Amino acid sequence: MEHATLPERTILLNDPNPPALALLMAPLGALPLVPAYAIWAALGAAALAVAAFLLAPLAHPGQRARLLAFAILAPPSLIALAEGQTTPFVLLAVAGSLRAPPFWSGALLGLTAFRPQLLPLFALVALSERRRAIGLLVMTATVALVSLATVGFDGMARYPDLLTRIGTELRPGELGLAALARRVVGGEDLVLNAVLAVVLYAFAAGAVFIRSRILTTRVVDASIWSILAAPHALLHDGVMAYPAVARAATTTRATALWVGSGIAVALAQQGGIPVAPLWMLVLWSIGPRRNQGADAAD
């Protein structure tokens, strides 16, 4: 529908979302562009607001109002809303997993399949506990079956090739360490990209699991490492760093530091200066874990 409406702006659509999303978006696709855009933008803004509410316990109580404004108005949020991206809803699913019972927590983490390059680390987190693993497997199987029903066996057979191609893209604003490496060594060799992806996901899994045994900490760490390890992550995927920003909001000074630097880094990244990966690494490495005691019984 986007291509039919504005063909000059969509010469090549390379959409890595699973085909199940096409079925979910079909009612909006049947509407004229303006009301469809307005509805989706409103839903995305609501998803960010609810995600901020669910992530609030990670932050100091006195900093939560400041973080709400950041969650709605930061560059990754505005770009996600303006472009009609699914990342606000993926963030909502991850935030909801922190409050849900184990089965539903795993199911919500399974919804990251709608941004498949972010799925592997969240899947590992869920698979580390039996009830969450069941929820994850049920949800990912549902997404796969709905995708199959939407596009058929021929369509699903072509989907892996689509995922492979996004792993070699190198657009301005790419956030991950893989994109940073491809800028240095080149990004067209599929074998090299596959090896790089395996190495980065393995390192990210170690970073997530060695640091803590507690679900909340692992989910927050997986949120930021899912961007760093992803072969393709654009600035709107930066909303997945919000749990780590909330965790770092311990004082007014800390909140101002991370919010201010995060906005500056996002603008610099979009301008072609690849500083976001370093910022996210620092955010992860010094992020406090004040919430562990409350979650120790998980």
N, C-alpha and C positions, 0 to 999 in steps of 0.2 A: 504493500500500500504506500509506503514511503517512496519507493522508487517510481510508482505510477504518479504520485503527486508532484514530486520534485526530482525528475530524472537527472537534471543538470548537477544536482548536489550529491548524487549517489551513483557515481560511475561504477564502483565496485562495492557491493555490500558483503562484508565478511563477518557474519554474525555467529559467534561461537555458542550462543545459547542453545540448549536442547530444543528439539522441535515441539516439545510439549508447551513451550512458551507461546508458540504461534497459535495454538488452540486457545490458551487463556487470553490472548490479546485479540482474538477474532471479534468479540463484541465491539471493542474500540475501533478496530479496523473497518467496521461497517459504518462508522460515523464519519461525518465531514472532519477535515483535519483540525480546525480550530477547536470545536468542543472536545474532540478526542484528546488533543494536546492538553487542554485545560484540565480535563478529568485526570489524566495520567500525572500531570504535574502536581495536582492537589493530593492525589494518593501518595505520591512520592514524598511530598512535604509532611504529610501525616505520618508516613512510615519513619521518617527521620525524627519527628517529634516523639513518637512512641518509643523508638529505640533509645533516644536520649533519656526518657523516663526510666526505662528498664536498666540502663547502664548507670543511673544516678548513684546507686549504692557503692560503686567503685570509687567515687570521688568523695572528698570531704563535704559534709553538708553545706558549709558556707560557700562552696564553689559551684554548686549545681546550677544555679540560675545563669551564671556566666557561661557554663558549658552548653546550656540549651541554645543560647544565641550563637555560639560557635558552631554547634551541630547543624543549624539551619543555614547560616550565612557564610561559612567557610568556603573557599574556592572549590574543593571537591564536591561539596553539597550543591552549590549553585550550578556547577557544570553537569552533575548528574541529573538535576531537575530540568535544566535547559535542554539537555540532549535526550531526555526521556529514558534514562538508563534504569536497569534493574537493581543496581547496587544498593539503593536505600532499602529495598525490600530484603536483600540478602543480609544487610546489617541488622535489620529488624529481626530476622530469623535467628541470627547468632545471639543478639541481645536477649531474645526470648528464651533461648536455650539455657541461659544462666538461672532462670527462675522456674523452669518447668520440671515436672517429675522426670525420672531417668528415661523412660521410653519416649516421651514427647520431646525431651531435650535432644535425644539422638535423632528423632524425626526432623526437628527444626534444623539441626546441623546438616541433615541430608538435603535440605532445600538449597544449600549452597551449590548444588548441582546446576542451578540456574545461572551460575557463573562458574563454569566447570574448572577453570584453572585455579580457582580458590578452594575447590573441594578436597584435594588430597589430604591436607593437614587436618582439616576439621573431621574428615573421615577417620583418620588415625586416632584423634582424641576420643571420638565416640566409640571406636572399636576396642578401646582399652577397658571398657566396662560392659558386661553382658547385656544389661537392659537397654543401655544407650545404643549398643551395637545392633540390637534387634530393631529399634526404632529407625536407625540410620538405614539399615538394609531394606526395611519395608518402604521407606520414603524414596530411596534411590531406585528401587525396583518399580515403584509406581510411576516415577518420572520417566523411566525407560519404557514402560509399557504404554503410557499415554503418548510418548513420542513415536513409538512404533505404530500405534493406532492412527496417529496424525499423518505420517508421511509414508508408512509402509516399509517393507523390507528394503526396497531399492533406495529409498531416502535415507534410511538408517545406515545402509552400506556406504553411502557417500559422506556421512557425518565425520568419521575419523579423519578423512582427508581434510575436511574443513578445520578441525582442531589442529592438525599438523601445520596447516598454513598460518594460523594465527601465531604459532610458536616461532615463526621466522619473521614476523612483522617487526618493524623498527620505526614507530611513529614518534613525532615530537611529544614529549611529556611522558614517555614510558617510565614506569616507576621501579621496576624490578632490577635485581642484580643481573639477571640473564640479559636484559636489554643493555645494561651497562657493559657487560662483557662483549656482546655482539657489536657494540660501537667500536671496540678495540680490535677484535679479531675477525669481524665480518659475520653476517648472519644468514647466509644462504645454504650452508651445508647442513643437511637434515641430520646426518649422523652426529655431527658436532653439537647441534642443538639438542638432540636427544640425550647425549652424554651429559651436557651441561644441565639439562633439566633434572636428570636422575641425581647428579651430585648435589644440586641446590636443594632439592626436596629432601634428600637424605640428611644434609647438614641442618636444614630447618627442623626436621623431625627430632634430631638430637637436641637442638636448642630448645624446643618446646618440652620435651619429655625429661631431659636431664635437670632442668631448672626446678621442677616441682611435680608432685604427685596429685596436686589439688586441681579439680576441674576448672574452677574459675580462672586460676592463673594460666592453666593450659589453653583455655579458650581465648583469653586475652592475648597470650603470646602467639597462638596460632593465627589470630586475626592479623597481626602485623607481619608475621613471617609468611602468611599466605600471599601477601603482596610481594615481598622480597623474593620469594622463590618462584613466583608465577612467570612463565615464559612471555606472557603478554598481560600487562596491567597498565591502564591509563589513569589520568589524574582523578577521574570519578571513582576509581577503585580505592582512592585514598580515604574514603569514608570508613574503610575497614580498620584504619588506624585509630578511630575514635575511642574504642575501649581502652587502648593504652594511654591515650591522652587523658581520659577520665581517671584512670588509675594513678596518673602522675599529678593530678590536681589536688595536692595536699594542703597548699597554702595559697594565698592570693598571689604571692610572688611567683610561685611555681606555675600556677594557672596562667598568669600573664606571660611568663616565659615560653611555655609550650604552645599556648594559643597564638601568641604573636609570632614566634619563630615558625610555627606550622604554616601560618598564612603566608609569611615571607618566602618560605621554602617552596610552597605550592606555586606561587607566582613565578619564582625563579625557574622552577622545573618546567612550567608551561612555556617560559621564555627560552628554553633550550639549555639551561644550566643544570646538569644532572646531580643535584645535591640532595634530593629527597631520599634516596637509599641510605645515605650516611645519616641523615636526620632520624630516620626510622630505626636504624641500628642503635644510635645513641639513646633514643626514647626507650627501646626495649631493654638495653643493657643496664640502665640506671632506674628503670621504673620500679617503684615500691610495690610491695605485696602485702599491704596492710589488711587485705580482706581474707587472708588465708585462715585465720582462726575461725571466722564465721562459717567457713566452708569445710572445715577439717573433717566433719562427720560425713561428708559426701562419699 
